[in-house]
């Protein structure tokens, strides 16, 4: 910053001509955000502030890979409409990508699709290699919780950050469909602790995980697997990831056996330290953007 004319214009940073100058308060906020050594930067940005340009400019000026989370697809579309020509790339949920064997990639994953032409994996590869990216909370959290993450993130921008608490709670919610899981219960002799409190479910998850891991490993040891076995392995792996969360769930989670017949829903009321593990990750800077930030959110 000290070697460049101040204030730079958005066009100087390579942004589209529709951004000829900074809106009131944008440059001053950028200077403060870039100067601080604190990890968390909270920007209470009123309507009309231009949060998308602010966080995109923060990415360019701070260097390193940046991922911006949005709370809606419409907002993600807006980011791409404004900044795709500047190199911004996006990642959406698997259901938005085509599949060779199913209606979409999410459905294909449940069939254990391993096509080398997977459009979702191609999008993920591009996303991880790009410096400026946008996705949504649900997609981000799903990849961290259930897959291999979203790559190295040095700067994390949380747009509509007041929604982050509920987004983390929703992503961590565990829905145990007992009809789908019944083959695993029978194979391991581990029936769920129906009508019990959270500690019993947590202990069950720990013991069940050990037996299910061995069972899934045995299925995979048979060499070339037929389609039905591959699907069973895929479902077993998804269940193991859910059990991993449940086995470490802190006190305060809700056990709901009434809302959805045939299912047990376990969900956190407040994400607490789980937010750092699943949302913030290893990001060096976390920028929280919202017009309605309050102390409770922070």
Secondary structure, 3 states (H helix, E strand, C coil): CCCCCCCCCCHHHCCCCCCCCCCCCHHHHHHHHHHCCCCEEEEECCCCCCHHHHHHHHHHHHCCCEEEEECCHHHHHHHHHHHHHHCCEECCCHHHCCCCCCCCHHHHHHCCCCCCCCHHHHHHHHHHHCCEEEEEHHHHHHHHHHCCCCCCCCEEEEECHHHHHHHHHHHHCEEEEHHHHHHHHHHHCCCCCCCCCHHHHHHHHHHHHHHHHHHHHHHHCCCCCCHHHHHHHHHHHHHHHHHHHHCCCCCCCEEECCCCCCEEEEECCCCCCHHHHHHHCCCCEEEEEECCCCCCCC
